[in-house]
Structures are given as structure tokens and as C-alpha cells.
Amino acid sequence: MPDIQRVIVTGAPGTGKSTVLNLLEAKGYQVIPEMARQLIAEQQALNSDMVPWKDHTSFGKELFKRQVEQYHHAKEGLVFYDRGVPDNLAYLRRDGHQNKELEVKAKGYTYHPTIFLMPPWEEIYGTDAVRWEDRELMLDIDRALRAMYEDFAYKIIEVPKAAPEERLQFILDHLGLQ
């Protein structure tokens, strides 16, 4: 077993990732929060154009830089990530801003070979100051994430639509944990 085992929990916005990751953290697992939300909130506070809907190219480059820094913050053992580096690249591709240089660099930041994808689930979806995507965009993002993780040769395990505790147990069971 490697010193650090990085596990990605991903999915389109509003699919329950953060809820399950909060439960993992409450159980004592190390959880690395989503960097994109943090960067968007920071840029909005600065009244900056470096947000995905105004300057996605610059946003994607800065997000990549910060995700790489975040990647190196992991301590020993099992670490769960609320999105991985490939998520950012999927969003860039989906919006027509593919960055092949970043995609090549991203190959150097590997995670557990299995990623856990939360599927679109309209019944739990909600919007806020940094999450505004509609149903069609949510589905489009889901397709982009699946394609990117497949391109990076990760095995995608879809987490069932269930109560948060059941979703948590599903992930733990697939990893051979209690």
C-alpha cells in the first residue's frame, strides 16, 4: 500500500459530494475540500473576472496550480478529495477551452485507480452563490467528467442515489473499509 492513497469523490454540482465527504471527515478520514468553490468565492469577493463564466481559461490555469498545491498537502494514509485535478480539465474541455499542456501535466498527479462518481440527482440539487447550473448543464457536466476520467483510465464507480449514510457505506465497502 502506498504511503498516500488518494481517493476522488466527484460528480456534477449538487449531487451530494460534500454531504458524503463531510460524513467521511466526521469518521476521522482526511478530506481535501473542493478548490474550485474556494477560488470562485475568492474571485467574486475581489470582483474579478477570473471566474469560469467570464475567463474560464485563466480560472482553469489558476485552479490547476492550486489543485497541484492541494495534492501535495495530503498526509499519509487514506485521503479523500472533493474533486480531483481531472475535474478542472473536464470543465475546460466542456467549455471549449481544452488545455492539452495541463492535461499532460495532470498525468503526473495520480489518484486511486477507482473514482467514486455521484450521479445527477435533481431531487437534492440546489443553487447558491457559486452553484447556478441548470438541469441540462448538470447533465452535460456529468458527461464531461465521465469522459475525462475514462480518458485518464480511471475506473468509475457510480455511487447509488440513497441516503447519505448509505452512500458513505457504499464507498467504504468498495474500498474494503468499515
Backbone bond lengths (Angstrom), bond angles and torsions (degrees), N, CA, C in turn:
res aa  C-N    CA-C-N  psi(-1)  N-CA   C-N-CA  omega(-1)  CA-C   N-CA-C  phi
1 M - - - 1.468 - - 1.525 109.14 -
2 P 1.332 117.84 130.35 1.455 119.96 179.49 1.532 110.59 -64.36
3 D 1.339 116.16 161.75 1.462 120.68 178.76 1.527 111.78 -60.22
4 I 1.344 115.12 -37.01 1.470 120.59 178.43 1.518 108.04 -125.40
5 Q 1.311 114.95 128.63 1.460 120.74 176.39 1.526 106.76 -115.36
6 R 1.326 116.39 106.34 1.464 122.47 -175.09 1.529 109.80 -94.07
7 V 1.327 116.44 120.59 1.467 121.97 -177.78 1.519 108.80 -116.34
8 I 1.329 115.55 126.88 1.469 120.84 179.96 1.525 110.22 -94.99
9 V 1.351 114.04 134.34 1.459 122.07 167.39 1.521 104.04 -115.15
10 T 1.326 115.71 120.29 1.459 119.56 -174.93 1.525 110.65 -136.37
11 G 1.309 115.05 179.58 1.456 122.37 178.88 1.515 109.20 152.18
12 A 1.297 115.61 168.62 1.463 120.66 177.43 1.529 109.04 -63.30
13 P 1.331 117.61 164.29 1.464 120.12 178.28 1.529 111.64 -58.28
14 G 1.321 115.37 142.18 1.457 120.98 174.13 1.510 115.64 75.61
15 T 1.326 117.19 26.53 1.470 119.59 -177.70 1.527 112.91 -103.88
16 G 1.328 117.53 2.80 1.458 120.95 175.78 1.516 115.49 101.25
17 K 1.321 117.41 10.53 1.470 120.98 -179.18 1.519 111.58 -58.57
18 S 1.305 116.03 -53.81 1.464 120.31 -174.17 1.524 111.75 -62.08
19 T 1.310 117.50 -37.76 1.465 120.75 178.84 1.520 110.50 -60.40
20 V 1.322 116.49 -47.34 1.471 120.56 -179.46 1.527 110.27 -68.46
21 L 1.317 117.55 -40.50 1.463 119.90 178.69 1.527 111.42 -64.69
22 N 1.327 117.51 -35.10 1.464 120.35 175.16 1.528 110.81 -63.62
23 L 1.326 116.78 -37.84 1.464 120.52 176.68 1.529 110.92 -66.31
24 L 1.322 117.04 -39.90 1.465 120.79 176.97 1.526 110.15 -61.41
25 E 1.314 115.91 -43.69 1.460 120.21 179.63 1.528 110.84 -64.05
26 A 1.335 116.38 -40.30 1.465 120.69 178.13 1.530 111.58 -62.59
27 K 1.333 116.68 -27.54 1.462 121.21 177.40 1.530 111.78 -82.69
28 G 1.317 116.79 0.04 1.453 120.88 176.27 1.517 115.96 98.94
29 Y 1.331 117.67 3.23 1.458 120.34 177.99 1.523 109.95 -79.25
30 Q 1.323 115.26 148.11 1.457 120.85 175.53 1.534 108.22 -75.29
31 V 1.321 116.53 127.97 1.462 122.21 -179.92 1.520 108.41 -125.60
32 I 1.321 115.77 129.10 1.461 122.65 176.44 1.532 106.96 -99.13
33 P 1.342 118.07 118.42 1.471 120.34 -175.39 1.524 113.20 -70.97
34 E 1.310 114.27 163.49 1.464 120.84 179.16 1.525 109.75 -67.28
35 M 1.314 115.62 126.43 1.468 121.34 -177.81 1.534 111.39 -80.53
36 A 1.321 118.76 -29.99 1.468 120.53 -175.79 1.527 111.51 -62.02
37 R 1.323 117.18 -45.40 1.475 120.34 179.66 1.521 110.38 -59.85
38 Q 1.325 115.19 -42.44 1.464 121.05 179.98 1.531 110.49 -62.01
39 L 1.335 116.72 -45.97 1.461 121.34 -179.47 1.527 111.08 -65.74
40 I 1.315 117.66 -41.55 1.476 120.54 178.62 1.522 110.25 -61.54
41 A 1.333 117.06 -47.35 1.467 120.71 -179.48 1.533 110.54 -60.71
42 E 1.318 116.30 -41.62 1.470 121.32 178.94 1.525 110.42 -62.48
43 Q 1.323 117.35 -46.44 1.463 121.06 -177.88 1.532 111.43 -68.84
44 Q 1.335 117.06 -35.39 1.462 119.77 176.47 1.532 110.30 -64.20
45 A 1.337 116.82 -40.92 1.470 120.85 179.27 1.528 111.11 -63.43
46 L 1.321 116.37 -30.64 1.471 121.77 178.29 1.527 112.36 -85.71
47 N 1.340 116.56 -3.65 1.462 122.78 -175.17 1.526 110.68 56.64
48 S 1.322 114.99 39.96 1.462 123.08 -176.75 1.527 110.88 -90.06
49 D 1.315 115.29 155.13 1.462 120.95 173.93 1.525 112.13 -84.92
50 M 1.337 118.03 -3.85 1.459 120.49 -177.57 1.541 110.19 -82.37
51 V 1.317 114.21 64.62 1.460 123.98 173.73 1.522 106.18 -127.84
52 P 1.317 117.74 154.94 1.475 119.18 -173.07 1.525 115.26 -57.47
53 W 1.296 118.67 -31.47 1.460 120.39 -176.34 1.534 112.73 -84.55
54 K 1.338 118.21 -5.44 1.470 120.87 176.63 1.526 111.79 -116.02
55 D 1.332 117.34 -47.84 1.466 121.53 -178.45 1.528 108.17 -140.18
56 H 1.324 114.30 74.17 1.466 119.50 -174.75 1.523 112.11 -64.78
57 T 1.318 118.22 -33.79 1.462 121.33 -179.19 1.527 110.76 -61.29
58 S 1.331 117.24 -51.56 1.467 121.40 179.00 1.520 111.07 -65.14
59 F 1.319 115.90 -41.62 1.465 120.38 178.04 1.530 109.94 -59.20
60 G 1.328 117.27 -45.90 1.465 121.78 -178.44 1.527 112.34 -61.93
61 K 1.329 116.59 -39.86 1.470 120.14 178.33 1.524 111.16 -66.43
62 E 1.322 116.84 -44.14 1.468 120.14 179.33 1.526 110.63 -66.89
63 L 1.318 116.49 -40.61 1.460 120.31 178.36 1.522 110.58 -62.37
64 F 1.320 117.39 -42.32 1.465 121.29 178.03 1.529 109.89 -58.09
65 K 1.318 116.10 -47.88 1.474 121.07 -179.87 1.537 110.29 -57.21
66 R 1.309 116.04 -46.17 1.471 120.19 -178.28 1.528 112.01 -70.85
67 Q 1.319 117.32 -35.23 1.468 119.71 177.44 1.526 110.77 -66.33
68 V 1.316 117.46 -36.16 1.463 120.80 177.27 1.528 109.49 -65.15
69 E 1.330 116.88 -43.73 1.473 120.26 176.22 1.528 109.76 -59.54
70 Q 1.307 115.92 -44.49 1.460 122.01 -179.91 1.534 110.79 -63.50
71 Y 1.300 116.45 -38.32 1.464 122.15 178.95 1.530 110.03 -56.11
72 H 1.308 116.17 -39.34 1.460 121.70 -177.79 1.529 113.37 -80.89
73 H 1.323 118.64 -8.25 1.468 121.70 178.53 1.519 112.89 -79.89
74 A 1.306 117.18 -11.66 1.463 120.23 -177.83 1.520 110.46 -62.34
75 K 1.330 114.56 139.45 1.458 120.31 175.84 1.524 108.05 -92.58
76 E 1.307 116.79 -179.36 1.467 120.96 178.95 1.524 111.56 -60.10
77 G 1.325 114.36 157.22 1.456 120.96 173.76 1.512 113.44 92.84
78 L 1.311 114.55 -155.49 1.455 122.31 -177.52 1.523 110.03 -85.22
79 V 1.323 115.86 126.91 1.460 121.96 -178.19 1.529 108.17 -128.79
80 F 1.311 116.34 130.16 1.467 121.66 177.26 1.531 108.92 -102.62
81 Y 1.336 115.54 135.75 1.460 122.40 179.11 1.521 109.98 -112.64
82 D 1.328 115.79 130.40 1.460 122.02 170.55 1.529 104.73 -82.86
83 R 1.319 114.79 88.72 1.461 125.54 -174.86 1.525 110.34 81.19
84 G 1.331 114.99 148.74 1.453 121.71 176.96 1.512 110.21 -117.79
85 V 1.303 115.69 177.70 1.469 121.46 178.77 1.537 111.54 -53.08
86 P 1.347 119.66 -40.24 1.470 118.62 -179.70 1.536 114.47 -60.83
87 D 1.333 118.18 -24.11 1.467 119.94 178.56 1.519 111.19 -59.62
88 N 1.320 116.11 -49.23 1.459 121.35 179.48 1.527 110.33 -56.71
89 L 1.331 115.78 -43.84 1.466 120.31 -178.35 1.527 111.57 -66.30
90 A 1.332 116.17 -34.13 1.472 120.48 176.90 1.527 110.50 -65.19
91 Y 1.320 116.44 -42.99 1.467 120.43 178.14 1.524 110.35 -63.00
92 L 1.331 116.75 -43.10 1.470 119.44 178.74 1.522 110.89 -60.80
93 R 1.323 117.04 -46.98 1.481 120.49 178.72 1.517 110.78 -59.51
94 R 1.325 116.04 -46.50 1.463 121.08 -176.16 1.521 110.83 -59.33
95 D 1.316 116.09 -35.48 1.462 120.38 -177.92 1.531 113.34 -91.66
96 G 1.343 116.85 10.18 1.458 120.22 176.88 1.517 114.44 79.11
97 H 1.338 117.18 22.08 1.463 121.99 -179.20 1.526 111.01 -121.01
98 Q 1.315 116.67 38.40 1.458 120.10 -177.69 1.525 110.43 -53.39
99 N 1.334 115.35 134.07 1.459 120.75 179.10 1.520 107.36 -119.79
100 K 1.335 115.38 95.45 1.470 120.64 -175.99 1.526 111.75 -63.72
101 E 1.317 117.41 -33.14 1.470 120.57 178.61 1.535 110.15 -62.51
102 L 1.328 116.52 -45.82 1.466 119.70 178.12 1.526 111.21 -66.26
103 E 1.327 117.04 -36.37 1.462 119.83 178.76 1.523 111.27 -63.02
104 V 1.323 117.01 -39.09 1.468 120.70 177.11 1.530 109.76 -66.18
105 K 1.323 116.61 -46.73 1.471 120.46 178.54 1.528 111.42 -60.45
106 A 1.317 116.38 -37.19 1.467 121.21 -177.19 1.523 112.46 -61.43
107 K 1.318 117.11 -26.58 1.472 120.65 179.31 1.526 111.18 -60.18
108 G 1.335 117.35 -22.15 1.459 121.45 179.22 1.513 114.17 -80.58
109 Y 1.325 117.35 -7.49 1.468 122.04 -179.40 1.522 107.95 -112.83
110 T 1.318 114.34 89.87 1.462 119.45 -173.56 1.523 111.68 -95.30
111 Y 1.303 113.34 153.51 1.457 122.88 179.99 1.531 108.34 -125.11
112 H 1.322 115.28 178.97 1.459 121.09 173.68 1.530 107.49 -51.91
113 P 1.332 118.62 141.85 1.471 119.54 -175.88 1.533 114.65 -64.71
114 T 1.324 116.99 -15.52 1.463 121.34 177.66 1.521 108.76 -109.53
115 I 1.333 116.04 129.47 1.463 119.52 174.48 1.532 107.40 -112.70
116 F 1.329 115.17 151.64 1.460 121.54 -179.23 1.518 108.61 -106.52
117 L 1.318 115.45 118.02 1.457 121.69 -176.19 1.521 110.10 -108.01
118 M 1.318 115.60 124.91 1.461 121.96 174.63 1.528 107.10 -86.38
119 P 1.320 118.17 119.48 1.469 119.92 -177.58 1.529 111.79 -75.94
120 P 1.322 117.01 159.42 1.467 120.15 176.14 1.530 110.04 -55.42
121 W 1.314 114.99 136.67 1.465 121.16 -176.40 1.520 107.35 -145.84
122 E 1.321 115.02 91.95 1.465 120.86 -173.24 1.521 113.48 -58.24
123 E 1.320 117.37 -32.32 1.468 120.56 -176.20 1.533 113.26 -65.55
124 I 1.320 118.20 -22.67 1.471 119.53 179.97 1.523 112.43 -108.98
125 Y 1.331 117.51 -1.74 1.456 121.35 -175.69 1.527 111.55 -72.76
126 G 1.315 115.55 137.89 1.459 121.70 174.81 1.517 109.28 -144.50
127 T 1.317 116.21 159.87 1.463 120.60 179.84 1.525 109.98 -108.68
128 D 1.333 115.17 162.42 1.462 121.76 174.88 1.528 107.48 -155.10
129 A 1.332 116.73 -164.93 1.469 120.95 -174.51 1.525 113.54 -63.14
130 V 1.338 117.80 -26.97 1.465 119.41 179.74 1.524 112.29 -117.08
131 R 1.313 118.06 -1.24 1.471 121.74 176.37 1.519 107.81 -121.99
132 W 1.331 115.70 109.42 1.460 120.57 -174.38 1.525 112.49 -132.16
133 E 1.324 117.71 3.06 1.460 122.26 -173.82 1.534 111.49 -63.32
134 D 1.334 115.84 141.45 1.463 120.13 176.37 1.525 109.87 -88.90
135 R 1.322 117.28 179.92 1.463 123.06 -175.64 1.532 111.96 -56.48
136 E 1.323 117.55 -48.58 1.469 120.50 -177.82 1.519 111.76 -63.27
137 L 1.320 116.20 -40.71 1.457 119.55 178.57 1.530 110.60 -67.25
138 M 1.330 117.20 -38.46 1.456 121.32 176.95 1.535 109.91 -59.10
139 L 1.320 117.50 -44.06 1.466 121.51 179.06 1.529 111.20 -67.05
140 D 1.326 116.57 -38.61 1.459 121.47 178.27 1.534 110.75 -64.29
141 I 1.317 116.54 -41.44 1.466 121.13 177.79 1.526 110.02 -64.27
142 D 1.308 117.23 -41.11 1.464 120.88 177.45 1.532 110.25 -57.78
143 R 1.321 116.84 -46.73 1.477 120.70 178.89 1.531 111.20 -61.88
144 A 1.328 116.77 -41.42 1.465 120.74 -179.40 1.530 111.38 -65.29
145 L 1.318 116.46 -40.85 1.476 120.25 178.62 1.524 110.91 -64.11
146 R 1.319 115.81 -46.11 1.466 119.57 179.23 1.534 110.85 -59.03
147 A 1.317 116.49 -44.78 1.470 120.46 -179.19 1.524 111.32 -63.57
148 M 1.321 117.53 -42.57 1.463 120.64 -178.55 1.529 110.72 -65.66
149 Y 1.318 116.94 -46.81 1.469 118.79 -179.10 1.532 111.12 -66.35
150 E 1.318 117.24 -33.05 1.469 119.61 174.21 1.526 110.11 -66.38
151 D 1.337 117.73 -41.89 1.470 121.29 177.39 1.527 111.47 -60.67
152 F 1.326 116.54 -32.53 1.463 121.56 179.18 1.529 111.81 -87.53
153 A 1.325 116.78 5.13 1.473 124.17 175.04 1.529 114.51 65.50
154 Y 1.319 116.58 32.35 1.463 119.85 172.93 1.518 109.24 -88.91
155 K 1.315 115.82 149.08 1.467 121.14 172.92 1.530 106.53 -84.67
156 I 1.315 115.95 125.29 1.464 121.20 -178.63 1.525 108.97 -97.67
157 I 1.325 115.40 121.85 1.464 121.56 173.66 1.522 106.51 -108.47
158 E 1.325 116.60 118.76 1.458 120.33 178.28 1.521 108.93 -82.53
159 V 1.320 115.58 125.01 1.459 121.76 179.43 1.522 107.76 -80.69
160 P 1.336 117.67 128.50 1.464 119.53 -177.23 1.534 113.22 -64.08
161 K 1.315 114.25 152.11 1.460 120.50 174.29 1.529 106.18 -74.99
162 A 1.308 115.55 108.77 1.464 121.57 -176.57 1.527 108.05 -157.67
163 A 1.309 116.55 179.48 1.469 121.24 176.62 1.525 108.74 -59.15
164 P 1.323 117.66 148.00 1.460 120.49 -177.95 1.536 113.95 -51.50
165 E 1.320 117.85 -41.17 1.466 120.83 -179.41 1.531 111.11 -64.99
166 E 1.326 116.81 -34.86 1.469 120.53 177.55 1.525 110.63 -70.00
167 R 1.308 116.67 -38.01 1.457 120.86 178.15 1.537 109.92 -65.67
168 L 1.326 115.26 -41.57 1.464 120.80 176.53 1.522 109.96 -58.45
169 Q 1.319 116.61 -49.09 1.462 120.55 -178.67 1.526 111.74 -63.76
170 F 1.318 117.17 -35.90 1.456 122.02 177.52 1.535 109.96 -58.50
171 I 1.327 116.31 -46.61 1.462 120.86 179.76 1.526 110.58 -64.76
172 L 1.312 116.45 -48.23 1.465 120.33 -179.83 1.522 111.48 -60.01
173 D 1.326 116.82 -41.99 1.465 120.96 179.06 1.522 110.71 -61.61
174 H 1.336 117.40 -43.05 1.479 120.57 -179.42 1.526 111.69 -66.51
175 L 1.316 116.75 -24.49 1.460 120.29 178.65 1.531 111.89 -93.28
176 G 1.334 115.99 -0.70 1.462 120.20 -179.26 1.513 113.26 74.21
177 L 1.327 115.69 29.47 1.476 121.43 -179.43 1.527 109.48 -111.14
178 Q 1.322 115.85 168.99 1.479 119.14 178.69 1.488 111.84 -100.96
